[in-house]
Amino acid sequence: MGAKRQLWLRHLFTDWYHDPQTMTPEDGAEYVRAHQQSGAVMGACDEHRAGAEDVAQDQADRKERIECPVLTLWGESFDWVGKAFDMEKVRSGFADDLRAARL
């Protein structure tokens, strides 16, 4: 794996985590090892590229309800989710049998 990829992964593990100490050096090494596999970084990037399609699918089935029990979890101190939205209210719009907990 190139040095740039390792630097990118280390940046994610330290600068994006609420508590950078959450991931041990051994955990970080395992992520680096996993990202050495062919296509691993492309797969991670494709998840983000699919965002527009994800939104389009959400819009297309916005009136559908999830019929099975749903457990939704989120980080309450995460700026892009827990601080930005009332996630229990958001998720209750999708499911009838919902359990919700902020972490």
BELQUI-V823158 format. One record per pair of residues at least 4 apart in sequence whose ideal C-beta (glycine too) atoms are under 8 Angstrom apart, sorted by the first residue. I is the first residue (numbers start at 1). J is the second residue. If there is no record, write none. Layout:
I;J
I;J
//
This chain:
1;5
1;6
1;32
1;35
1;36
2;6
3;7
4;8
5;9
5;32
5;35
5;41
6;10
6;32
7;11
8;12
9;13
9;28
9;31
9;32
9;35
10;14
10;28
11;15
11;16
12;16
12;17
13;17
13;20
13;23
13;27
13;28
13;31
14;20
15;20
17;22
17;23
18;22
18;75
18;77
18;78
23;27
23;28
23;31
24;28
25;29
26;30
27;31
28;32
29;33
30;34
31;35
32;36
34;40
35;40
35;41
35;44
36;40
39;43
40;44
41;45
42;46
43;47
44;48
45;49
46;50
50;54
51;55
52;56
53;57
54;58
55;59
56;60
57;61
58;62
65;94
65;95
65;96
66;70
66;94
66;95
66;96
67;96
67;97
68;97
69;97
69;98
69;99
70;91
70;94
70;95
70;97
70;98
70;99
71;98
71;99
71;100
71;101
72;87
72;88
72;91
72;98
72;99
72;100
72;101
73;100
73;101
73;102
73;103
74;78
74;81
74;82
74;87
74;102
74;103
75;81
75;82
75;102
75;103
76;82
76;83
76;102
76;103
77;82
77;83
78;82
78;83
79;83
79;84
80;84
81;85
81;87
82;87
82;102
85;89
85;90
86;90
87;91
87;100
87;102
88;92
88;98
88;100
88;102
89;93
90;94
91;95
91;98
91;100
92;98
92;100
94;98
//
